[in-house]
């Protein structure tokens, strides 16, 4: 069997060591095949996200944040919503401090903030009840509510609204007003704390360590 010389192209019989035309060696040792490396992947732009909340870290963080939020509500600016908003902010910061790796998604930060808002509302309600019991301020609160109802009745001349205003002046009506007020405050605690948690989770997303450490 013949094949062509790799140098001059002349026909050379198989097994011949040198070409009969140009004397080029015909036996060559093939080099080792180059190692094929897997394609390199770019490092992720940020640390991996946490797939689910670790509640043994989340609950203590939410309780502490709720307590701080309730305390801030007695501060003048805290009553404007800053105290409620801070519940979600503090809860996410405490949670991320306990978690050494991974990122909270904004939805998880909102969920953690909502839990902190629930704790914050109930702690605030307990503080308020203790304040009323110690300082006997329930009479002042009732007087303030009655005054607000009276002013509303003076501004509203609709005769159909007068029975509602008269009802609100009764003890049962004042209880309804207080229940509605607490319900609105509960909703504000949850909404604002959720917003604070979502914003903080988005701002605290960790960048990866380029050295992999």
C-alpha positions in Angstrom: 0.0 0.0 0.0 1.4 3.4 -1.0 0.8 6.9 0.3 2.1 10.3 -0.6 5.2 11.8 0.9 4.3 14.7 3.2 7.2 16.8 1.8 7.4 16.2 -2.0 4.2 14.3 -2.7 6.0 11.2 -4.2 4.4 7.8 -3.8 6.1 5.9 -0.9 5.4 2.3 0.1 4.0 1.8 3.5 6.7 0.9 6.1 9.4 2.9 4.2 11.5 5.0 6.6 12.6 7.6 4.1 11.2 9.0 0.9 13.0 7.6 -2.2 12.8 11.0 -3.9 13.6 13.6 -1.2 14.8 11.4 1.6 12.3 13.0 4.0 11.7 10.8 7.1 8.2 9.2 6.9 7.9 7.9 10.5 6.8 10.8 12.8 5.7 10.6 16.4 2.4 12.3 16.9 2.4 14.8 19.8 0.0 14.5 22.7 -3.4 15.9 22.0 -3.9 19.2 23.7 -6.0 19.1 26.8 -9.5 20.4 26.2 -10.6 22.7 29.0 -14.2 23.3 29.9 -15.4 26.7 28.9 -14.9 29.3 31.6 -18.0 30.9 33.1 -18.1 34.5 34.1 -18.4 35.0 37.8 -21.9 36.1 38.9 -22.4 39.7 39.3 -23.6 39.2 42.8 -23.8 36.6 45.6 -26.5 33.9 45.2 -30.0 34.8 46.4 -31.5 33.1 49.5 -34.2 30.8 48.3 -36.3 30.9 51.5 -36.2 32.7 54.8 -34.5 31.0 57.7 -37.2 31.6 60.3 -35.0 30.8 63.3 -33.1 33.9 62.2 -36.0 35.8 60.8 -38.3 35.7 63.9 -35.8 37.1 66.4 -34.8 39.8 63.9 -38.5 40.7 63.4 -39.2 40.8 67.2 -36.2 43.1 67.9 -37.0 45.3 65.0 -40.7 45.5 66.0 -39.7 46.5 69.5 -37.5 49.3 68.2 -40.2 50.4 65.8 -42.8 50.6 68.6 -40.4 52.7 70.7 -39.7 55.0 67.8 -43.5 55.6 67.5 -43.4 57.7 70.7 -40.8 60.0 69.1 -42.4 63.0 67.3 -41.1 62.0 63.8 -41.8 58.4 64.5 -45.5 58.9 64.5 -45.3 60.2 60.9 -44.5 56.7 59.7 -40.7 56.7 60.1 -41.1 54.4 63.2 -43.2 51.9 61.2 -40.9 52.1 58.2 -37.9 51.5 60.4 -39.3 48.1 61.5 -38.7 46.6 58.1 -35.3 48.3 57.6 -34.0 47.0 61.0 -35.4 43.5 60.5 -33.6 43.0 57.2 -30.3 44.5 58.5 -30.4 42.2 61.5 -31.2 39.2 59.4 -28.4 39.9 56.9 -26.0 40.3 59.8 -26.9 36.8 61.0 -26.7 35.3 57.6 -23.0 35.3 56.5 -23.8 34.6 52.8 -26.5 35.0 50.3 -28.9 37.8 49.4 -32.5 38.5 50.4 -34.7 39.2 47.4 -37.0 42.2 47.6 -40.0 40.0 48.1 -38.4 38.2 51.0 -37.4 41.5 52.5 -41.0 42.7 52.2 -42.2 39.5 53.9 -39.7 39.9 56.8 -40.7 43.5 57.1 -44.4 42.6 57.3 -43.6 40.2 60.2 -41.7 43.0 61.9 -44.7 45.3 61.4 -47.0 42.8 63.1 -44.7 42.5 66.1 -44.3 46.3 66.1 -48.0 46.9 66.2 -48.7 44.6 69.0 -45.8 45.8 71.1 -47.0 49.4 70.4 -50.5 48.4 71.5 -49.1 47.0 74.7 -47.1 50.1 75.4 -50.2 52.2 74.9 -52.3 50.0 77.2 -49.7 50.3 79.9 -49.5 54.1 79.5 -53.3 54.3 79.8 -53.3 52.1 82.9 -50.5 53.9 84.6 -51.4 57.5 83.8 -55.2 57.1 83.7 -55.3 58.8 80.3 -58.3 56.8 79.1 -60.5 59.8 80.1 -58.4 62.2 78.1 -58.5 59.9 75.1 -62.3 59.6 75.4 -62.6 63.4 75.7 -60.4 63.9 72.6 -62.5 61.5 70.6 -65.8 63.1 71.7 -64.4 66.5 70.8 -63.4 65.2 67.3 -66.9 63.8 66.8 -68.5 67.0 67.9 -66.4 69.1 65.5 -67.3 66.7 62.7 -71.0 67.1 63.5 -70.7 70.9 63.4 -69.0 70.8 60.0 -71.5 68.4 58.5 -75.0 69.8 58.1 -76.4 66.7 56.4 -79.4 65.6 58.5 -78.8 62.0 57.5 -75.4 62.0 59.1 -76.7 63.3 62.4 -77.8 59.8 63.7 -74.3 58.4 62.9 -72.7 61.3 64.8 -75.0 60.7 67.7 -74.1 57.0 67.7 -70.4 57.8 67.7 -70.9 59.9 70.9 -72.1 56.8 72.8 -69.6 54.4 74.5 -70.4 51.8 71.8 -69.7 54.3 69.0 -66.4 55.4 70.7 -65.4 51.7 70.8 -66.1 51.4 67.1 -64.0 54.5 66.4 -61.1 53.1 68.4 -61.3 49.7 66.7 -61.3 51.4 63.3 -58.3 53.5 64.4 -56.4 50.4 65.5 -57.2 48.6 62.3 -55.9 51.5 60.2 -52.7 51.6 62.3 -52.2 47.9 62.0 -52.5 48.2 58.2 -50.0 51.1 58.2 -47.5 49.1 60.3 -47.6 46.2 57.9 -47.5 48.3 54.7 -44.7 50.6 55.7 -42.6 47.9 57.3 -42.9 45.8 54.2 -41.8 48.7 52.1 -38.8 49.3 54.4 -37.9 45.7 54.2 -38.1 45.4 50.4 -36.0 48.6 49.9 -33.4 47.6 52.4 -33.1 44.1 50.9 -32.5 45.6 47.5 -29.9 48.0 48.8 -27.9 45.5 50.8 -27.3 42.9 48.1 -23.8 41.6 48.6 -21.2 41.6 45.9 -19.3 38.3 45.3 -15.7 37.9 46.5 -13.6 37.8 43.3 -11.1 35.4 45.0 -13.9 33.0 45.9 -13.2 33.4 49.6 
